[in-house]
Amino acid sequence: MEEEFKTVASFYDAMSARITAGMLIENGIAAGVFGDNSSYISLNYVNPVEVKVNAADYDAAMALLAQNDEESGQDTED
């Protein structure tokens, strides 16, 4: 059976994508970084680096990313 992947985030830099994928993995959601194989960073503005998860994990991943964004926003506002 072939797994379907869904994009949960897109970035212009591979490091941010890897950090996001790592956070998802640490929380039990398998994630992968796609499109970061270019040695020309400027190409990522045309084709962003994407973080993808299995379709079955999409809702949980989006909820976790939203929670992380809220917590990050609270930290910077205090």
C-alpha distances in whole Angstrom, upper triangle without the diagonal:
4,7,10,13,16,20,22,25,27,29,32,32,29,31,31,27,27,29,27,24,26,27,24,22,26,25,22,19,17,18,19,22,21,24,26,27,30,33,35,35,36,33,31,34,32,28,28,26,23,22,18,16,13,13,14,16,18,21,22,22,24,26,27,28,30,32,32,34,36,37,38,40,42,43,44,46,48
4,7,10,13,16,19,22,23,26,28,29,26,28,28,24,24,26,24,21,23,25,22,21,24,24,21,18,15,16,16,18,17,20,23,24,27,30,32,31,33,29,28,30,28,25,24,23,20,18,15,13,10,11,13,15,16,19,20,20,22,25,25,25,28,30,30,31,34,35,35,37,40,40,41,44,46
4,6,10,13,16,18,20,23,26,26,24,25,25,21,21,23,21,18,20,21,18,17,21,20,17,14,12,13,13,16,15,18,21,22,25,28,30,29,31,28,25,28,26,23,22,20,17,15,12,10,7,8,9,11,12,16,17,16,18,21,21,22,24,26,26,28,30,31,32,34,36,37,38,40,42
4,7,10,13,16,17,21,23,24,22,24,23,19,20,22,19,17,20,21,17,18,21,20,18,14,13,12,12,15,14,17,20,21,24,27,28,27,29,26,23,25,24,20,20,18,15,13,10,8,6,6,8,10,10,14,15,15,16,19,20,20,22,24,24,25,28,29,30,31,34,35,36,38,40
4,7,9,12,14,17,20,20,19,20,19,16,17,19,16,13,17,18,14,15,19,18,16,12,10,9,9,11,11,14,17,18,21,25,25,24,25,23,20,22,21,17,16,14,11,10,6,5,5,5,9,9,9,12,14,12,13,17,17,17,19,21,21,22,25,26,26,28,31,31,32,34,37
4,6,9,11,15,18,19,18,20,18,14,16,18,14,13,16,17,14,15,19,17,16,13,12,10,10,11,11,14,17,19,21,25,25,23,24,22,19,20,19,16,15,13,10,8,5,6,6,5,9,9,7,10,12,10,11,14,15,14,16,19,19,19,22,24,24,25,28,29,29,31,34
4,6,8,11,14,16,15,17,14,11,14,15,12,11,15,15,13,15,18,17,17,13,12,10,10,10,9,12,14,17,19,22,22,20,21,19,16,17,16,13,11,10,6,6,4,7,9,9,12,11,8,11,13,10,10,14,14,12,14,17,17,17,20,22,21,22,25,26,27,29,31
4,7,11,14,15,14,16,13,10,13,13,10,10,13,13,10,13,16,15,15,12,12,9,10,10,11,14,15,19,21,23,23,21,22,20,17,17,18,15,12,11,8,6,6,7,10,10,12,10,7,9,10,7,6,10,10,8,11,14,13,13,16,18,18,19,22,23,23,25,28
4,7,10,12,12,13,10,8,11,11,8,9,13,12,11,14,16,16,17,14,14,11,11,10,11,12,13,17,18,21,20,18,18,17,14,14,15,13,10,8,6,5,7,10,13,14,16,14,11,13,13,10,9,12,12,9,11,14,13,12,16,17,16,17,21,21,21,23,26
4,7,9,9,11,9,7,11,12,10,11,14,15,14,17,19,19,20,17,16,13,12,9,9,10,11,15,15,18,17,14,15,13,10,10,12,9,6,6,4,6,9,12,16,16,19,17,14,16,17,14,13,16,15,12,14,17,16,14,18,20,18,19,22,23,22,24,27
4,5,7,9,7,6,10,11,10,11,14,15,15,18,20,20,22,19,18,15,13,10,10,10,10,13,14,15,15,11,12,12,8,8,11,9,5,5,6,8,12,15,19,20,22,20,17,19,20,16,15,18,17,14,16,18,16,15,18,20,17,18,22,22,21,23,26
4,7,9,8,8,12,13,13,14,17,18,19,21,23,24,25,22,21,18,16,12,12,10,9,13,12,13,11,8,8,9,5,6,9,8,5,6,9,11,15,18,22,23,26,23,21,23,24,20,19,22,21,17,19,22,19,18,21,22,19,20,24,24,22,25,28
4,6,6,7,9,11,11,13,15,16,17,19,21,22,24,21,20,17,15,11,12,10,8,11,11,11,11,7,9,10,7,9,12,11,8,7,10,11,15,18,22,24,26,24,22,24,24,20,20,22,21,17,20,22,19,18,22,22,19,21,24,23,22,25,27
4,6,5,6,9,10,10,12,14,15,16,18,20,21,19,18,14,12,8,9,8,6,9,10,11,11,9,11,11,8,11,13,11,9,6,9,10,13,16,20,22,24,22,21,23,22,19,19,22,20,17,20,22,19,19,22,22,20,22,25,24,23,26,29
4,5,5,6,9,10,10,12,14,15,16,19,20,19,18,14,13,10,12,12,9,12,13,13,14,11,14,15,12,14,17,15,12,9,11,11,15,17,21,23,25,22,21,23,22,19,19,21,19,16,19,20,17,17,21,20,17,20,23,21,21,24,26
4,5,5,6,9,10,11,12,14,15,17,19,17,17,13,12,10,12,13,11,14,15,16,16,13,15,16,12,14,16,15,11,9,10,10,13,16,20,21,23,20,19,21,20,16,16,18,16,13,16,17,14,13,17,17,14,17,20,18,18,21,23
4,5,5,6,9,10,11,12,14,16,17,15,14,10,9,6,9,10,9,12,14,16,16,13,15,15,11,14,16,13,10,7,7,6,10,12,16,18,20,17,16,18,18,14,14,17,15,12,15,17,14,14,18,18,16,19,22,21,21,24,26
4,5,5,6,9,10,10,12,14,15,14,12,9,8,6,10,11,9,12,15,16,17,15,17,17,14,17,19,16,13,9,9,8,11,13,16,19,21,18,17,20,18,15,16,18,16,14,17,18,15,16,20,19,17,20,23,22,22,25,27
4,6,5,6,9,10,10,13,15,13,13,11,11,10,13,15,13,16,18,19,20,17,20,20,16,18,21,19,15,12,12,10,13,14,18,20,21,18,17,19,17,14,15,17,14,12,15,15,12,13,17,16,14,17,19,18,19,22,23
4,5,5,6,9,10,11,13,11,11,9,10,9,12,14,14,17,19,20,21,18,20,20,16,18,20,18,14,11,10,7,10,11,15,17,18,15,14,15,14,10,11,13,10,8,12,13,10,11,15,14,13,16,18,18,18,21,23
4,5,5,6,9,10,11,9,8,5,6,7,10,13,13,16,18,20,21,19,21,21,17,19,21,18,15,11,9,6,8,9,12,15,16,13,13,15,13,10,12,14,11,10,14,15,13,14,18,17,16,19,22,21,22,25,27
4,5,5,6,9,10,9,9,8,9,10,13,16,15,18,20,21,23,21,23,23,20,22,24,21,18,14,13,10,12,12,15,18,18,15,15,17,15,12,14,16,12,12,15,15,13,15,18,17,16,20,21,20,22,25,26
4,5,5,6,9,9,10,9,11,12,16,19,18,21,23,24,26,23,25,25,21,23,25,23,19,16,14,11,13,12,15,18,18,14,14,15,13,10,12,13,9,9,12,12,9,12,15,14,13,17,18,17,19,22,23
4,5,5,7,5,7,6,9,11,15,18,18,21,23,25,26,24,26,25,22,24,25,22,19,16,13,10,10,9,12,14,14,10,11,12,10,7,10,11,8,8,12,12,10,13,16,15,15,18,20,20,22,24,25
4,5,5,5,5,6,9,12,15,18,18,20,23,25,27,25,27,26,23,25,27,24,21,17,15,11,11,10,12,15,15,11,13,15,12,10,13,14,11,12,16,15,14,17,19,18,18,22,23,23,24,27,28
4,6,7,9,10,13,15,18,21,21,23,26,27,29,27,29,29,26,28,29,26,23,20,18,14,15,13,15,18,17,14,16,16,13,12,15,15,11,13,16,15,13,16,18,17,17,21,22,21,23,26,26
4,6,9,10,14,16,20,23,23,25,28,30,31,29,31,30,27,29,30,27,24,21,18,15,15,13,14,16,15,11,13,14,10,9,12,12,9,11,14,12,12,15,17,15,17,20,21,20,23,25,26
4,6,9,13,16,19,23,23,25,28,30,32,30,32,31,28,30,31,28,25,21,19,15,14,11,12,14,13,10,12,13,10,10,13,13,11,13,16,15,15,18,20,19,20,23,24,24,26,29,29
4,6,10,13,16,20,20,23,26,28,29,27,29,28,25,27,28,24,21,18,15,12,10,7,9,11,10,7,9,11,8,7,11,12,10,11,15,15,14,17,19,19,20,23,24,24,26,29,30
4,7,11,13,17,18,20,23,25,27,26,28,26,23,25,26,22,20,17,14,10,9,6,7,11,10,8,10,13,11,9,13,15,13,14,17,18,17,19,22,22,22,25,27,27,28,31,32
4,7,10,14,14,17,20,22,24,22,24,22,19,22,22,19,16,13,10,7,6,5,7,11,12,9,10,13,12,9,12,14,13,12,16,17,16,18,21,21,21,23,26,25,27,29,31
4,6,10,11,13,16,19,20,19,21,19,16,19,20,16,14,10,8,6,5,7,9,12,14,12,13,16,15,12,14,17,16,15,18,20,18,19,23,23,22,25,27,27,28,31,33
4,7,7,10,13,15,17,15,17,16,13,16,16,13,11,7,6,5,6,9,12,15,17,15,15,18,17,14,16,19,17,15,19,20,18,19,23,23,22,24,27,27,27,30,32
4,6,8,11,14,15,14,16,13,11,14,14,10,9,6,5,6,7,11,13,15,18,17,16,19,20,16,17,21,20,18,21,23,21,22,25,26,24,26,30,29,29,32,34
4,6,7,11,12,11,13,10,8,11,11,7,7,5,6,9,11,14,17,19,22,20,19,22,23,19,20,23,22,20,23,25,23,23,27,28,26,28,31,30,30,33,35
4,6,8,10,9,11,10,8,11,12,9,8,6,8,10,13,16,19,21,24,22,21,24,24,20,21,24,23,20,23,25,23,23,27,27,25,27,30,29,29,32,34
4,6,9,10,12,10,10,13,13,11,11,9,11,13,15,18,21,23,26,25,24,27,27,24,25,28,26,24,27,29,27,27,30,31,28,31,34,33,32,35,38
4,5,7,9,7,8,11,11,10,11,10,13,16,18,21,24,26,29,27,26,29,30,26,26,30,28,26,28,31,28,28,31,32,29,31,34,33,32,35,38
4,6,9,9,10,13,14,13,13,12,16,18,21,24,27,29,32,30,29,32,32,28,29,32,30,28,30,32,29,29,33,33,30,32,35,34,33,36,38
4,5,6,8,10,11,11,12,12,16,19,22,25,28,30,33,31,30,32,33,29,29,32,31,28,30,32,29,29,32,33,30,31,34,33,32,35,37
4,5,6,8,10,10,10,10,14,17,20,23,27,28,31,29,27,30,30,26,26,29,28,24,27,29,26,25,29,29,26,27,31,30,28,31,34
4,5,6,8,9,10,11,15,18,21,25,28,29,32,31,28,31,31,28,27,30,29,26,28,30,27,26,29,30,27,28,31,31,29,31,34
4,5,5,6,8,10,13,17,19,23,26,27,30,29,27,29,30,26,26,29,28,25,27,30,28,26,30,31,28,29,33,32,30,33,36
4,5,5,5,6,10,13,16,20,23,24,27,25,23,26,26,23,22,26,25,21,23,26,24,22,26,27,25,26,29,29,27,30,33
4,6,6,9,12,15,18,22,25,25,29,27,24,26,27,24,23,26,25,22,23,26,24,22,26,27,24,25,29,28,27,29,32
4,6,10,12,16,18,22,24,25,28,27,24,27,28,25,24,27,27,24,25,28,27,25,28,30,27,28,31,32,30,32,35
4,7,9,13,15,18,21,21,25,24,21,24,25,22,21,25,25,21,23,26,25,23,27,28,26,27,31,31,29,32,35
4,6,10,12,16,19,20,23,21,19,22,22,19,18,22,21,18,20,23,21,20,23,25,22,23,27,27,26,28,31
4,7,10,14,17,18,21,19,17,20,21,17,17,20,19,16,19,22,19,19,23,24,21,23,26,26,25,28,31
4,6,10,13,14,17,16,14,17,17,14,14,17,17,14,17,19,18,17,21,22,21,22,25,26,25,28,30
4,7,11,12,15,13,11,14,14,10,11,15,13,11,15,17,15,16,19,20,19,21,24,24,24,27,29
4,7,9,11,10,9,12,12,9,11,14,14,12,15,18,17,18,21,22,21,23,26,26,27,29,32
4,6,8,6,6,10,10,8,10,13,12,12,15,17,17,18,21,22,22,24,26,27,28,30,32
4,5,5,6,10,10,9,12,14,14,15,18,19,19,21,23,25,25,27,29,30,31,33,35
4,5,5,8,10,10,11,14,15,15,17,19,20,21,23,25,26,27,29,31,32,33,36
4,6,8,9,10,12,13,14,16,17,19,20,22,23,25,26,28,29,31,32,34,36
4,6,5,6,9,10,11,12,14,15,16,18,20,21,22,24,26,27,29,30,32
4,6,5,6,9,10,11,12,14,15,16,18,20,21,22,24,26,27,29,31
4,5,5,6,9,10,11,12,14,15,17,18,20,21,23,24,26,27,29
4,6,5,6,9,10,11,12,14,15,17,18,20,21,23,25,26,27
4,5,5,6,9,10,10,12,14,15,16,18,20,21,23,24,26
4,5,5,6,9,10,10,12,14,15,16,18,20,21,23,25
4,5,5,6,9,10,11,12,14,15,17,18,20,21,23
4,5,5,6,9,10,11,12,14,15,17,19,20,21
4,5,5,6,9,10,10,12,14,15,17,18,20
4,5,5,6,9,10,11,12,14,16,17,19
4,5,5,6,9,10,11,12,15,16,17
4,5,5,6,9,10,11,13,14,16
4,5,5,6,9,10,11,12,15
4,5,5,6,9,10,11,13
4,5,5,6,9,10,11
4,5,5,6,9,10
4,5,5,6,9
4,6,5,6
4,6,6
4,6
4
